Every structure is written in C-alpha cells, then in structure tokens.
Amino acid sequence: MTDPLVRARGIHKSFGDNHVLRGIDFTADAGTTTAVLGPSGSGKTTILRSLNVLETPDAGTVGIGDVEIDFSTLPAGKAGRAASSRLRAQSGMVFQSHQLFPHKTVLENVVEGPVQVQKRPVDEAVADARALLDQVGLADKADQHPFQLSGGQQQRVGIARALALKPQVVLFDEPTSALDPELVGEVLSVIKDLTTQGWTTVIVTHEIRFAEQVADQVLFLDGGVVVESGPPAQVIADPREERTRQFLQRILNPT
Amino acid sequence: MRHAIKLMVLGLLALVMLPVGSAQAADDRPLVRVGTEGTYPPFTFHESGDNELTGYDIDVITAVAKKAGWRLQFVETQFDAIFAALESDRIDVIANQVSINPEREAKYGLSEPYTYSRGVIVVKTGTQGITTLADLKGRTTAQSITSNWAGVAKDAGAKVEGVEGFAQAAALVVQGRVDAIVNDNIAVLDYLNTTGSDEIEIVGDAGDEVSRQVLAFRQGDPRLAEADRALEELRADGTLAKISDTYFKADVSVENGGDVDVSGGRQTRSDAEVVRDAAWPMLKGLIKVSIPITIISFVIGLAIAVVVALARISGSRVLSGLARGYVSIIRGTPLLVQLFIVFFGLPEIGIDFPSYVAGVVALSLNVGGYAAEVVRSAILSVPKGQFEAAATIGMGYWQTLRRIVFPQAARTAVPPLSNTAISLFKDTSLLSVVLLTDVLREAQNAAAAAQVFLPLYAFAALYYWIVCVVMSFVQGRLETRLNRFVAS
C-alpha cells in the first residue's frame, strides 16, 4: 500500500487573532476527487491555499508526492522559500476569479508556465497547449485576449493553464462562484471530464449536487476543523453530524 | 534589465572618454583646463558666424600656453561657478578678467596683471542723481555675485542683484529693474559699440583706483610661475600690446596705455542673422547634450525607481525606511542644489565625476526619486491575484515582476512617467552649471555676443517645445498600445 498522494496533517493557521484552521487532517489518493464543503469562514479556501503555500500554515505538515514540508520547522528566508516553491510546483490552481494574465493571449497564458518556468521547448509546449484548449472547447480562441472571452470561457482557459504544468494535483478554489448561473454548467462539465481522466483534484465548492456526482471523498469543514469526511453517499446523502445537516439544509433548501 | 544598465553605463563611459583619449594620442604636452565665461565680450565670447570662442583673454591665455608649452582645453561656465570649478579641480586656471582683490590674493595663485582698467558706473540714459560710488548707497546694482565689481558696489552700500554676464545686467538697467551697474570700462564700451545702444550710459568712474586683471590658479600650482614667465616674455616681445591693439586700439596690458576704442570691433547683425547663426550650435547642444542626457538619465532613473519602489513595498523595515528617506530627500531639495552637490561638492570628498557623468548622476538620482512613487503605486495597482497566479505556475519573484507585473503596471505608470520624462528634459536646461553646453547655454553664448535676447531665447523655447510635443505624441501612442488588452 503506497502513501496517499496528498497529505495534510495538523494544519493550523491564524490571521491575527482569527484562528482560521485549528488542526486539519486529511489525505487524498492519486486519481481521486476531493470536494471541500463548508460555510463561509469555515477555512475551506485557506486549507486549499495551504496546499500550495499561498498561505503559509503556522504549524502542521503538507505533503504532495515526495515533497513534504513541516511548517513548524520551516526555516525563514531563502531555504524556506525554496522548499515552499518545490511544494507549490506539485500542484496547479484554478482561481475563483480566473486571474488570467490580461496582457497575454489565451495561448500565451497557457504556455507561460511550461516555457518560462519548466523550460520546455516552445513547439512542444504550444502543441500541448493547443490540445488542452481543444479539450476545454476553446481551440478557436487561442489567439484572443482574455477580455474578449465570456466568464465561463475565461475560467476554462484558467483550467487549461493549470493543467499545462502537468501537476500532480489540481486545486480548484470555488471555480464557479464568480460566474453567471448560465455559465456554471460549461465549467463544471470540463471539471467533471478531468475527474474521469485520472487527474487528482481538490475542489472547494458550493455546488453540492456537483460534488455529490464527481467526488470520491467529501470534507465538510466548519470552524477550522474537518467536521465530517467520507464518500458523498455518506457525508451528503446521510450526514452523521448535526452541523453538516444544517449546512446542507441551508444550501439545498434556501427558503 | 541588468545587462541593459551595464551596457548603458559602458556606453556612457565610452562617450565621455573617447574625445579625451583621441586627443591625448596626438599630443603629449601637459593639459591645462581654462575656465572662462564665453559670454563676456570682448574678453571672452563666441564670434558671430563661425561661433569660435575668442576674445582678448582667450588670445592672451593661448599665447601664454604657446610660450609655456601647454595644451589648452577651454571649459565654459558662468562666472559665479568659475571659482567653485577652480577649487573643485574642474579647471586649472581662470582666464576671465579676474580682478585682484585681497580675498583672492589670499585664496588663489594670481599671476602678474595682463589688463589694467578702471571701473565705471553705468545707468539708464537720463537717470539723475547717480554719478559717483557714493550715490550707490541704498540703490540696487546688477553684478556677477562673485565678481570684484560686486564687492565694489557692496562696499559702496548698494544692494547687489546677481546676473550671468554683462548683457543681462544691461538688460536689467534698461528695463528699470535695477538702478546701476558697476563694471569694467572696456566691457561697457564694447557693449555700447556692439549694440549701438543709447539706452544706457557711463556716468562716472567707480572710484579712482585702477583695477588689475590676472590669471587665477589654485594656490601652490607650479604652473603659476610658468604663466608669469610667459606673460613677462609676451610683454617684452610686444605680443601683449599687439593682442590688446586688435581688440581695443590701445594697450590695456600696461597702466595708462591710452584710451580704449572698440568701435572697429565686431560687426553688428540683424536679429534674424543672429538667430540663424545660433540655430545650428543650439541644435548641436540639443542633440549632443540635452536629448542624450535625458534618455540616459531617464533609463537609469527608472531602474533606480524600480529598485526603490520594490524596497518600499518589501517587508523589510530597513529597506523600506532607506527608500522612503531617499525619496523624501530628492523630492524635498531643488534639482539645482543636487547638481551643485554632485558636481562641486562631491569632489571635496574624492568623488570626482566629469561634467557629462555628473549631469547624468544628478538627473538620474532626481528622476529615481520622483519615479519611485509612480512605480510603487503602479505595482500596487496590479491585483494580488496576479502575483498569486504567477506563483502557482511556478514563477519566481523577478520572473513574476518582469513578465506579469511590470507589463500591467506600465499601463498605470505611463501617463505620470511621461510627465516625469518631460520635466526631466526641461530640467536639462540647468546643465550649464555643470559646465555642459546645452541648448540654453548656446543661446546664452549667442545672446551675450550679439546682445540680442528675445529672439534667441524664444528660439531656444521653440526647440524645447518641439521635443516635448514629440514626447507627448509618443506618450499617446504608448497609452493606446498598453490599453489594447483591457475591455473598455
């Protein structure tokens, strides 16, 4: 039995007096989809951002593949930054508000990482990028600039950009929250395809029904701890914890 | 970026070194740098037409150099910077009708006199009540502040307004802004003759003392003795008398050498001819000094600004404090003072830049201070998510700045940076204080020789304005280009 691909143990994080993460533990096996649910302020985005060190946890361990950092012993300065960027390179991220580079074309956005950071040959990177754009249904938009695209298209470019680095894990931070309702479907269907193609993903989302369909495991966070975790058939369809039940109730039957 | 700066500095050094290097190869006589105004006819001025530096003092020092075996390099500067230039080793000798007085005797190495003259009092034609030095008490006179005549006027109880050269002083008297001028009779006669002006007149002598003019060296300079020997020989063989005769029809190199007559001197020209003759030298000043220094200083200044802005944003309190202090000092002091400090001040602690480099250093530091705040706010205007997105695709700090942040910050920064660049270009008009011959300096040279102001200064203004129009045009193009990826 190999170790799980993604490992988070005892993650703590405070912003000033606000103790956002109070000891988060979870793991995710390669090729699986993890959906992170929870009310706003529960720390779900912070745990995602801890996995790629956009937030540096105060304590705990994050491991992806064979890179692991114990944050309570992470040195300050250059060595610490080098370790953080090694861990960060294990994952790709899709942002809530896409964060495409506005001054670059769609194709340039996607090849930026492979060419500039991974130093892959341009021809090869461009060919891969075009294949990815085709996969997310935007082959014909390669030479346009982000402002010329709809929100859903922008988000799909964001997904292609994350995948282009061939990361071990793809992190999604509420990928459909900033979209108009009619654009949500096209993005979710792209993500759903990924989950069936062997990508390992961690998705922070409010789309309960979507999570129920695609996730192998669901984490329900509240107050900075994992309240309940397990397969969706259990956590969503038959929650054991009162807090989980109340949350689902509010989301699924808002009135 | 670092390469670009390195290249720029190398290119700059090459620019500064080249002329010196090639001259040295051809001539191994010792180099003596001569400080002179170039705006004080008939002693030191630019001849109309060929624009050569000429005049009585220029001919005398040239003859001295021939006897002493020196190679001369003329450095033109306004009189009020001339002693500072001597002390800071920018020049070795002043040939500019330096009158002997006790302070100068104590401070400098003064040669034997080569000009004897007397001071006269000049007023607007028809002015009543001023004829002697005693009448200057409580009046205002226009003088070069550091000149001997300023001392004479002050001792007589006058308030002294500083000017650059006699022509400016004459203009102030004519305009009624000052009451009188105390100056050398020869210079005044030359002015009256060249301009044909009847708007000012000589009303009397400034005291009865004869004023003696000399070459001034730094104290202890062995070349003083060489100069004295050469002057002695030139006096003995009649060369000094001959030079004097060409300019004054009299021998001013001895006491009571006859009445000065400058009427056979320079021909007068129409304003149009004056402007036409000056147009090319002014354009050269623009192309060789004003524009290149603007470009080099802006590039270096922008690099400084980026570093300072990053230091300001950095988490380090030390870096951020240093950056804040730098910006505060640059913005809180006049550029002119900064130029003086770099050019005349730093040599006293062993940092001695040539003129061109000093100009670039001072202007670059100045631009750096102003542009730093612009760059900082432009960087901060780029959303935090862009930095994060760059981080998640694996980019490092510099890569993120170069490829993601700067291209976006440029959009915000271009309009205010264009203003900085345009100001910088106009500020190059101050460069004559570090002995650089820019557009304005050329205009001043021509104005002093011809005693024509409005057309020449208007023409200089036209040059500046045209360049600024071009810069504004480039700004517009840049803005359009940078805005093209943003939904309107």
Interface residues (C-beta under 8 A of the other chain):
Chain A: N52 L54 S85 R88 A89 S91 G92 M93 F95 S97 Q99 L100 F101 P102 H103 E112 G113 Q116 V117 Q118 H145 P146 F147 Q148 R161 A162 L165
Chain B: P383 G385 Q386 E388 A389 A391 T392 I393 G394 M395 G396 Q399 R403 I404 P407 Q408 F485 V486 A487
